[in-house]
């Protein structure tokens, strides 16, 4: 039976009582997820030589033991929401790693030797107290990069040279504008730039023609550039809690299936937007009566509004 089990998931709000050897008996397991505020690493993990996926987020680990090198097939590791005080250098000796998730730890600095992870494609470092990114990342094929809520004075200039990026999260970093270097990321399918201080969206945004998901909610936007009309692959667009008054340009985005305009200053919305998009959220806007009548059939509510101009 053990040979047929591939995944073990264990999540709890209390530290569980683990029967000796329980995990170690499941030596053929390839996926393990344990999040239960553990203070120390379960020694049985080192007997699970076939592990490919290891999710240990939400525990109380301060370090990564050298025994992890026994997991020579490991491709994914998530140590988010622990108490790490630096990048675990031990991980750099596991060449099979493709995905390293370390969000909400006190990482501070990425080592230049990260280039030793030649197969690395995903790097999740949200809230990791970073101030810079090493140029050595350019030598890797990074497809997913999450660096939101860090301590950059400005976005790292190397971002525009990470041409393989498909997913980029720069949210909660407090910038007033998006750097032009991002226009070079023409492979992007997801861009998250929410909870910042953006006052304008540059016209070069139209160059990101492969974008399918764009998060611009909780900024200070008052208008949208006409170039957004060229983003025909866009499927999901979040613009809630801005200061937008007109969004007519969105009428050209016939592929949209989710549009969030909640909490803006919109009075008039073309009926085509309301009737052709699968999900439209238009709550908390000072809509005129005609638009309101259409909106009430879609997704209109009047609770939870925070905009100064909401009706």
C-alpha positions in Angstrom: 0.0 0.0 0.0 2.8 2.4 0.9 4.2 2.1 -2.6 0.9 3.4 -4.0 0.9 6.6 -1.9 2.4 9.6 -3.5 1.4 12.6 -1.3 1.2 13.2 2.5 -0.3 16.5 3.7 -0.4 17.4 7.4 -1.7 20.8 8.5 -2.8 21.7 12.0 -3.0 24.6 14.4 -1.2 22.6 17.1 2.0 20.6 17.3 0.9 17.0 16.6 2.1 13.9 18.4 4.0 11.9 15.7 4.3 8.2 16.2 8.0 7.2 15.9 8.9 6.3 12.3 5.5 7.1 10.8 6.9 9.2 8.0 10.0 7.1 7.6 7.9 4.0 6.8 6.5 5.9 3.8 9.8 5.8 1.9 8.3 5.9 -1.6 6.4 9.2 -1.0 7.3 11.9 -3.5 5.2 14.8 -2.1 5.1 16.0 1.5 3.4 19.0 2.9 3.6 19.7 6.7 2.5 22.9 8.3 1.9 22.6 12.0 4.2 25.0 13.8 7.0 22.5 14.3 10.0 23.6 16.2 12.4 21.1 14.7 12.8 19.1 11.5 11.2 15.6 11.5 14.2 13.3 11.2 12.0 10.8 9.2 12.2 13.1 6.2 15.8 12.0 5.5 14.6 8.5 4.9 12.2 9.6 2.1 14.8 9.5 -0.6 12.3 9.8 -3.4 10.9 13.2 -2.3 10.4 15.6 -5.2 8.0 18.2 -3.6 8.5 19.4 0.0 6.3 22.0 1.5 7.2 23.1 5.0 5.8 26.6 5.2 4.3 27.8 8.4 6.6 26.1 10.8 9.2 27.6 13.2 12.4 26.6 11.5 15.5 28.8 12.0 17.8 26.9 9.7 18.0 24.1 7.0 20.0 21.1 8.2 22.7 19.5 6.0 20.7 16.2 6.0 18.5 17.8 3.3 21.3 16.9 0.9 20.0 13.3 1.2 17.0 14.3 -0.8 18.9 14.3 -4.1 15.7 14.2 -6.3 14.1 17.3 -4.7 12.7 19.8 -7.2 10.4 22.0 -5.1 10.9 23.3 -1.6 8.7 25.8 0.2 10.0 27.2 3.5 7.8 30.3 3.6 6.6 31.8 6.9 9.4 30.3 9.0 12.2 32.1 10.9 15.1 31.9 8.5 17.6 34.7 8.9 19.5 34.2 5.6 19.3 32.3 2.4 19.9 28.6 3.3 23.2 27.9 1.5 22.6 24.2 1.9 20.0 24.4 -0.8 22.7 25.5 -3.3 24.0 21.9 -3.1 20.8 20.4 -4.5 21.2 20.8 -8.2 17.8 19.2 -9.0 16.0 22.1 -7.4 13.6 23.9 -9.8 11.5 25.9 -7.4 12.6 27.7 -4.2 9.9 29.4 -2.2 11.1 31.4 0.8 8.5 34.1 1.3 8.2 36.0 4.6 11.5 35.1 6.1 14.4 37.4 7.0 16.5 36.5 3.9 18.1 40.0 3.3 20.5 39.0 0.5 20.6 36.5 -2.3 24.0 34.8 -2.6 25.8 35.2 -6.0 26.3 31.4 -5.9 22.6 30.9 -6.6 23.8 30.4 -10.1 24.8 26.9 -9.0 21.1 26.0 -9.2 21.2 25.6 -12.9 17.7 24.1 -13.2 16.1 26.9 -11.1 13.0 28.4 -12.8 10.9 29.6 -9.9 11.9 32.0 -7.1 9.4 33.2 -4.5 10.8 35.9 -2.2 7.9 38.0 -1.2 8.5 39.8 2.1 12.1 38.5 2.3 13.6 41.9 3.2 15.7 42.1 0.0 17.5 45.3 -1.0 19.0 44.1 -4.3 19.1 41.1 -6.7 22.4 39.6 -7.9 23.2 39.9 -11.6 23.9 36.1 -11.6 20.1 35.6 -11.9 20.7 36.5 -15.6 22.5 33.2 -16.0 19.4 31.2 -15.0 16.1 30.6 -16.8 13.8 32.2 -14.3 10.2 32.0 -15.3 8.5 32.9 -12.1 9.8 35.7 -9.8 8.0 37.1 -6.8 9.7 40.0 -5.1 6.8 41.9 -3.7 6.9 43.7 -0.3 10.7 44.0 -0.1 13.1 46.9 0.7 14.2 48.0 -2.8 14.8 51.7 -3.2 13.9 51.1 -6.8 13.2 48.1 -8.9 16.3 46.1 -9.8 17.5 47.1 -13.2 18.2 43.4 -14.2 14.5 42.7 -14.3 14.2 43.8 -17.8 16.9 41.4 -18.9 15.1 38.3 -17.4 13.6 37.5 -20.8 12.2 34.2 -19.8 10.0 35.6 -17.1 6.3 34.6 -17.5 5.2 35.6 -14.0 6.4 38.7 -12.1 5.1 40.0 -8.8 6.5 43.4 -7.7 3.5 44.4 -5.5 3.7 46.4 -2.2 7.0 48.0 -3.0 5.7 51.7 -3.0 6.8 52.8 -6.5 5.1 55.7 -8.3 5.8 54.3 -11.8 6.7 51.2 -13.6 10.3 51.2 -15.0 10.5 51.1 -18.8 12.8 48.1 -18.6 9.7 45.9 -17.9 8.6 46.6 -21.5 11.3 44.1 -22.6 9.5 41.3 -20.7 7.5 40.2 -23.7 7.0 36.6 -22.5 5.1 37.8 -19.4 1.6 36.2 -18.9 1.1 37.5 -15.4 2.1 40.8 -13.9 1.1 41.8 -10.3 1.7 45.4 -9.4 -1.0 46.0 -6.8 -0.9 48.0 -3.5 1.7 50.4 -4.8 1.6 54.2 -5.5 1.2 54.1 -9.2 -0.4 57.2 -10.6 -0.1 56.3 -14.3 0.2 53.2 -16.5 2.8 53.8 -19.2 1.9 53.4 -22.9 4.6 50.7 -23.3 2.2 48.3 -21.3 0.7 47.6 -24.7 4.0 45.8 -25.7 3.2 43.0 -23.2 0.9 41.3 -25.7 1.0 37.9 -24.0 -0.3 39.2 -20.7 -3.3 37.1 -19.5 -3.5 38.4 -15.9 -2.8 42.0 -14.8 -3.2 43.1 -11.2 -3.2 46.9 -10.7 -5.6 47.2 -7.8 -5.1 49.5 -4.9 -3.0 52.2 -6.7 -3.7 55.8 -7.5 -4.6 55.5 -11.2 -6.9 58.1 -12.7 -6.8 57.0 -16.3 -5.8 54.0 -18.5 -3.6 54.3 -21.6 -5.1 53.7 -25.1 -2.3 51.1 -25.6 -4.1 48.7 -23.3 -6.5 48.1 -26.1 -3.8 46.0 -27.8 -3.6 43.5 -25.0 -5.9 41.1 -26.6 -4.7 38.1 -24.6 -5.8 39.7 -21.3 -8.3 37.4 -19.5 -8.2 38.7 -15.9 -7.8 42.4 -15.0 -8.0 43.9 -11.5 -8.3 47.6 -11.2 -10.2 48.0 -7.9 -9.6 50.8 -5.4 -8.1 53.3 -7.8 -9.4 56.7 -9.0 -10.5 55.8 -12.5 -13.3 57.8 -14.1 -13.4 56.3 -17.6 -12.4 52.8 -18.8 -13.7 52.9 -22.4 -10.5 51.4 -23.7 -11.3 48.1 -22.1 -14.1 47.7 -24.6 -11.5 46.5 -27.1 -10.5 43.6 -24.8 -13.0 41.1 -26.1 -11.1 38.2 -24.4 -11.6 39.5 -20.9 -13.6 37.1 -18.6 -12.9 38.8 -15.2 -12.8 42.5 -14.7 -12.7 44.1 -11.2 -13.5 47.8 -11.1 -14.7 48.1 -7.6 -14.2 51.3 -5.6 -13.3 53.8 -8.4 -14.9 57.0 -9.6 -16.7 55.6 -12.7 -20.1 57.1 -13.6 -20.6 55.7 -17.1 -19.7 52.2 -18.3 -20.3 51.0 -21.8 -23.0 48.3 -21.7 -20.8 46.1 -23.9 -18.3 45.8 -21.1 -21.0 44.7 -18.6 -22.8 42.3 -20.9 -19.9 40.6 -22.8 -17.5 39.9 -19.8 -18.3 36.8 -17.7 -17.6 38.4 -14.4 -17.6 42.2 -13.8 -17.3 43.7 -10.4 -18.4 47.3 -10.4 -19.4 47.8 -6.7 -18.8 51.2 -5.0 -18.8 53.5 -8.0 -21.0 56.6 -8.5 -22.7 55.1 -11.5 -25.4 56.9 -13.5 -28.9 55.4 -13.4 -28.7 53.6 -16.7 -25.4 51.9 -15.9 -26.6 51.1 -12.5 -29.6 49.3 -13.8 -27.4 47.1 -16.0 -24.9 46.6 -13.2 -27.4 45.4 -10.7 -28.0 42.4 -12.9 -24.3 41.6 -13.0 -22.5 42.2 -9.7 -23.5 45.4 -8.0 -23.4 45.8 -4.3 -23.2 48.8 -2.0 -21.2 47.5 0.9 -17.5 47.7 1.7 -16.9 51.0 -0.2 -13.9 53.1 0.6 -13.5 55.5 -2.5 -14.2 59.2 -1.9 -16.4 59.3 -5.0 -18.3 56.0 -4.5 -22.0 56.2 -4.7 
